[in-house]
Amino acid sequence: MTRHGVKHEVLPAELQELLEPDERGRVERMPRDARGEVFRAFREMVEPIRAAGKLGGILLQLAPYVVVKPQSYEYLEWTGEQLKGYDVLVEFRHRSWFEDEKQTEETLGFLERNGFANVVVDAPRSDAKNLIPTVPAVTGRVAYVRFHGRNAKTWNVRGGSAADRFDYLYPEEELREWVAPVRQLEAEAEEAYALMNTNARSPGPDGWGEIAQGPANAQALARVLSDAGSG
């Protein structure tokens, strides 16, 4: 769904029969009709969650090689048709989508015209092509901020794990940078979410034991917002 390659063995049985894996056991370029079946299966899977009123949105964290070009726009439009009626949250992972002010306006306009939410990202400050700048803009019904941490040293280490890339405990001064943007986002959107994608563990503050970074960062953000008088 997000244009990543996928292991053949994790596909639904009917698609395994239709698609041949490559020498690594993966399917990298899935035909559109097969991809449509993936969307159908996904909709069927999440429908009970939506029916119960517990689905905030569907995050599409695009592959980092999805760059600005006509085929990318067309694919996203097609994706919107497959997920009609859902709140679709689009996270770009290539800098070309926000390369300059003109392209940023074009990207945000495209998202708004299609009813997609712009995923606002906090990540390492870097010029790496697979890192986008922080663009705190609301383009849909939902505002969504995704905190990846700012661990620039491990972001693009070849062979590194996700836990290495997102190994980060936010100091409070960095979270305080988000007070004004969060207030603005929640004022402009019908619903607002913040998610900590920091999924490693760190020594506890007393130097003994370990803490899970995601909950610890979320609690710290909540304290910062509460101290600043935000909800």
TORKETI-330313 format. One record per residue: x, y, z of N, C-alpha, C in turn; residue in one letter. Coordinates in steps of 0.02 Angstrom, whole numbers, plus 32768, in hexadecimal, padded with zeros to 4 digits. Layout:
# TORKETI-330313
XYZXYZXYZA
...
//
This chain:
# TORKETI-330313
80297FC38000800080008000802A803F8000M
8066803C801C80918077802180CC80737FF1T
80C880467FC180FA803D7F8C813B801D7FA4R
813C80017FDF81757FDA7FF581727F957FD5H
81AD7F767FCF81AE7F2F7FBE81947F077FF9G
817F7ECA7FED81627EA1802381787E59801BV
817F7E378053818F7DF0805081547DC98032K
81647D9D800481317D767FE281087D4E8014H
81287D35804881087D08807780D37D2A80A3E
80D47D6D80A880A37D8F80D180657DA580AAV
80657D9B8069802C7DAE80407FF37D7D804BL
7FB47D9380417F7C7D6580437F877D2B8013P
7F6C7CF180237F797CB47FFD7F687CBD7FB3A
7F307CE07FA57F1C7CE87F5F7F4F7D117F37E
7F707D427F597FA37D6A7F377FE47D447F30L
7FF47D197F6080307CF07F5A802C7CC47F1BQ
7FF07CAE7F0B7FE87C847ED07FF17CAC7E90E
7FE07CEC7E927FE17D157E5580257D357E48L
804B7D417E7E80897D687E7880C67D3D7E86L
80F97D457E5D81377D207E6681697D497E8FE
81887D2A7EC181BB7D4F7EE881FC7D557EC0P
82257D867ED282677D8B7EB482977D5D7ED9D
82D87D637EC983097D357EE783107D3E7F32E
82F87D777F4B82FA7D837F9482B87D717FB6R
828A7D557F90824A7D437FAC821B7D7E7FB6G
82257DB27F8F81FE7DF07F9681D97E017F56R
81A67E297F5D81827E467F24818D7E927F28V
81B37EAD7EF881C57EF47EFB81977F207ED2E
817F7F097E9A81557F337E6F81147F0E7E61R
80E47F187E8D80A57EF57E8880787F157E54M
80597EED7E28802A7F087DF77FF07F2B7E1AP
7FD27F5C7DF87F9D7F837E177F617F597E2CR
7F4F7F287E037F147F007E167F227ED77E55D
7F5F7EBE7E5C7F717E997E997F727EC87ED5A
7F8C7F047ECA7F8E7F347F017F477F477F17R
7F1A7F497EE77ED47F567EF87EB87F217F26G
7ECD7EE37F1D7EB77EAD7F497ED27EB67F8FE
7F0F7ED27F957F2B7EDF7FD77F017F147FFBV
7EEE7F487FD67EC27F7B7FF47E7F7F5D8009F
7E637F327FDF7E237F147FF17E287EEC8031R
7E5E7EC480377E677E9C80737E727EC880B0A
7E957EFF80A67EA27F2D80DE7E617F4D80F5F
7E387F6480C67DF87F8280D97DCD7F518100R
7DCC7F1480EA7DA57EE0810C7DBF7ED68154E
7E017ED9815C7E1F7ECE819D7E0F7F0681CFM
7E117F4481B77E097F7C81E67DC17F9381EEV
7D947F7981C57D4F7F9081C97D307F88820EE
7D3A7F5082337D1E7F4C82767D377F8382A5P
7D767F98829B7D927FCE82C57D6F801082B5I
7D66801C82747D44805A82607CFB80598277R
7CDA8020826F7C94801B82817C8A802882CCA
7CBD801782F47CB98021833C7CCD80688350A
7CDE8092831F7CF280D7832D7D3680DE834CG
7D6280AD83407DA480AD83607DDD80B5832FK
7DCE80C882F17E0380D182BF7E0F811B82B4L
7E48813382CB7E57817A82C37E6A818C827CG
7E8A815E82597EA0816B82147ECE813481FDG
7EDF813681BE7F0C810581A07F4C8128818BI
7F83811581AA7FC48133819B7FE38112815EL
7FF3813B812C8018812380F2805E814180F5L
808C811D811280D28133811580F4811A80D5Q
80F8814680A4810F813380628158811D8063L
816980F2803481AF80DE802D81DA811B801EA
8218811C803582438158802C825681657FE4P
824A81357FB8825A81417F71821D815A7F4AY
81E581677F6C81AB81867F4B81B781D17F47V
81CC81E87F0D81E0822E7F0381A982537EDEV
81B082947EDB818182BD7EB5818782AE7E6BV
815282947E4D814D82897E06810482777DF6K
80EF827D7DB880A982707DA78090822C7DBEP
80B981F87DB980A281B57DCE809381B37E19Q
80B981D97E4080AD81DA7E88806B81FC7E99S
805D82347E78801D82557E827FE482277E6EY
7FEC82067E357FB781D97E1D7FAB81A07E4DE
7FE281857E687FD9814C7E967FB581627ED5Y
7FC5819C7EEF7FA381B57F2A7F5981C27F1DL
7F4981DC7EE27F0381E67ED17EDE81A37ECEE
7EFE81717EB27EE0812E7EAF7ED981127EF5W
7F0B811E7F207F0781077F657ECB81267F89T
7EBF81677F7C7E8681887F9A7E4581677F86G
7E4181517F477E04812E7F317DFC80EB7F55E
7E3380C87F617E3080887F847E1C80907FCDQ
7E2A80CA7FEA7E1D80D580317DE9810C803BL
7DBB8111800C7D86814380107D5E81388050K
7D52816F80747D2D816B80B37D58816480F0G
7D99815980E77DC88155811E7DF081958122Y
7E0881A6815E7E3981DD81657E7E81C18154D
7E9A81D9811D7EDB81C181057F1181F48119V
7F4381DC813D7F79820681567FB881F6812EL
7FD1822581088009821980DA804A823480F8V
807A8207810180BD821A811780EE821080DEE
8106824780C3813A82448090817D823680B0F
81A88213808C81EA820380A8822282138076R
82128240804782468258801A824182A48018H
827A82C58020827C830D8026826183327FEAR
825D83127FB1824683347F7481FF83517F7CS
81D683347FA88192834C7FB2819083907FD4W
81C583A37FF781C883E3801A820B8405800BF
822283FF7FCE826584167FBC826C84627FC3E
823884867FB2823A84CF7FB881F384E77FC5D
81EB85287FCB81A985447FDC817585347FA7E
818785397F688157852C7F32813F84E47F34K
816F84B47F3B815C846E7F3D8134845E7F7CQ
8145847D7FB4811F84727FF180D684877FE8T
80CB84C17FC9808784D77FBC806284A77F8EE
8086848E7F5B8067845E7F2D8055841D7F51E
808284047F7B807683C67F9F803A83CD7FCFT
803A84037FF68003840E80257FC184188001L
7FC3843B7FC97F8684457FA17F6B84037F87G
7F9883D87F6F7F8383977F567F62836E7F8EF
7F81836E7FC97F65834880017F1F83638012L
7F1983A580157ED983C380277EA383B47FF4E
7EB383B87FB47E8283AA7F7F7E6983627F83R
7E9383367F997E8182EF7F9C7E6982D97FE1N
7E64830780107E4C82F680537E7D82CF807DG
7EBE82D2806B7EF182AE80917F0B82DA80C9F
7F1C82BC81027F3C82E081387F8782E1812EA
7FA6831A81377FEE83218135800B83088177N
803582D68175805682BE81B2809182EB81C2V
808C830D81FA80C0833B821180F583118235V
8134831A8221816982EF8239819B83168264V
81AF82F8829B81E9830F82C1821F82DA82B9D
825882EC829E828C82BC828E82CF82E08291A
830782BC8287834882DE8288834B83188257P
836D834C826B83798386823E83B283738210R
83A2836681D283D4834D81A383BD835C815CS
83EC835E812E83DD836780E783D6832480C2D
83D682ED80E783CF82AB80C7838E82A9809FA
83908289806683568287803A831B82628058K
83288234808782F1820E80A582D9822D80E7N
82E7826E80F082CE8293812982AA82D1810FL
826C82DA812482478316810F824983498147I
824083898136823D83BC816A81FB83B98190P
81F983DA81C881BB83DF81EF818E841381CFT
815383FE81B88124842B819780E2842781BDV
80D8845381EF809C844E8219805F846C81F8P
8043844781C88009845F81A27FD1842B81A5A
7F94844381AA7F58841881AA7F3A84198165V
7F3283DF81477F1683DA81037ED783AF8101T
7EC4839281387E89836781397E65836F817BG
7E38834281897E10834581C77E3B83398204R
7E71831181FB7E9B82FA82337EE0831C8230V
7EF9832F826A7F3F834482717F65830B8293A
7FA082FD827A7FC582C38292801082D58294Y
802D82D282CF807482DF82D78097829E82E9V
80CD828E82C680F0825082D08138826082E6R
8147824D83248189825C834181B7821F8337F
81E98228830B821881F382FD825881F88327H
825F822D834F829E8238837282CF825C8345G
83068271836283378299833D837D8279833FR
837D8238833883BC8213833B83DC821082F6N
83FE824682E3841C824A82A0845282168296A
8475820282CB84AD81D482C48497819082ABK
845C817A82BE8446813682AC841381358274T
8400816F825983C88171822A83D5814A81EBW
840F815181CF841E8132818F845981018193N
846080E081CC849480AD81D2847F806E81ADV
84A78059817D8497801E815584937FE08182R
845C7FBC817B84527F8081A384377F8D81E9G
842C7FCC81FB84127FDC823D83C87FCA8242G
83B27FBE827F836C7FAB828A83427FEA8298S
83007FE0829782D2801782A782DE802F82EEA
82EC8000831B82F980148360833680418365A
83688036833A83A38061833A839180A6831FD
836C80A782E8835B80E782C88331811382F5R
830380F4831882D4811A834182E58117838BF
83248110839A833D810D83DF8347815583F8D
8314816E841D831981B5843082EA81C5846AY
830581E4849D82DE820184D382DF824D84CAL
82A5826B84C182A382B384B682B182DA84F6Y
82E0830984F582E68337852D82AB8367852CP
829983808565825D83AA856A826383E98540E
829F8404853782A5844285108291843784C7E
829E83FB84AD828983EC8468823E83E38464E
822083C5849681D783BE849681B48401849EL
81D3842E84C481B4847184CC81B08496848AR
81DB8485845A81D684A384178193849583F7E
81718460840F8133844983EF80F48467840EW
80FB848D844380BF84A78463809584D28433V
80B485048415808E853083E78075850B83AAA
80A084E28388808684BD834E804C848E835FP
8050846B8398801A843D83AA7FDA846383B7V
7FDE849C83DA7FA384C583E57F8384DA83A3R
7FAD84EF83747F93850683337F7384CD830DQ
7F948492830D7F79845982E87F3684428305L
7F32843F83477EF3842783657EBB845B835CE
7ECD849B83557E9B84CE83497E7E84CA8303A
7EA784B482D37E9284B3828D7E7284718278E
7E7D843C829F7E6483F9828B7E2983E482B6A
7E0283B4829C7DCB839882C47DE6836882F8E
7E1A834382E77E3B831683167E86831E830EE
7EAB831883457EF3831E83437F1382E5836AA
7F4982CA834D7F6C8291836B7FB7829F836BY
7FD98285839D80228285839E8039823F83AFA
806782248388808081E0839280CB81E08399L
80E381BE83CD812B81B783D78144817783B7M
816A817E838281858144835E81CB81348378N
81D8814183B78218813283D6820F80F083FBT
822B80BB83DE8218807783F48251804F8413N
82838072842C82BA804F844F82AF8056849BA
82E0804084C182DE80478509831C806B8520R
8317808E8558834F80B68572835480AB85BDS
839080B985D9839680B68622836580E58644P
834980D0867C831B80FA86A0833E813886BCG
8317816A86D0833581AA86E7836081A38725P
8355816D874C837D8163878883BA8138877BD
83C58127873A83FF80FF872783F580B58733G
83BA80A1874883AD805A875583708044872EW
83748009870E833C7FF186E88336801386A5G
83028002867F82F9801E863D82B180388636E
82A9806886088267808185FA825B807D85AEI
821C8073859C820980738555820580BC853EA
822880CC8508822D811284F381EA812E84DCQ
81C2810784B981838121849E8156813D84D5G
814381148507811A812E853E813C81678565P
817D8161856F81A181968595819E81D8856FA
81A981D6852E81A582148507815E82308505N
812D820484FF80E7821A84FE80D5823C8540A
80E9821F857880DB823D85B980FE828085C0Q
813B828585A7815F82C485AB813C82FA8581A
812482E7854581018317851B80C1832E853DL
809D82FF855B805F8311857F806E834285B8A
80A4833785DC80B68365861280C683AA85F7R
80EC83AC85C180FF83EC85A480C18413858DV
809383F0856C805684118554802B8428858FL
802783FE85C27FFF841185FD801D844C8621S
805F844D862980808485864B807684C68624D
807184BF85E1806884FB85B7801F850F85B1A
7FF384E785D07FAC84F885CF7F8684DF8593G
7FA484AD856E7F82848E85357F60844F854CS
7F2C843A85277F0683FE85397F2B83C0852AG
//
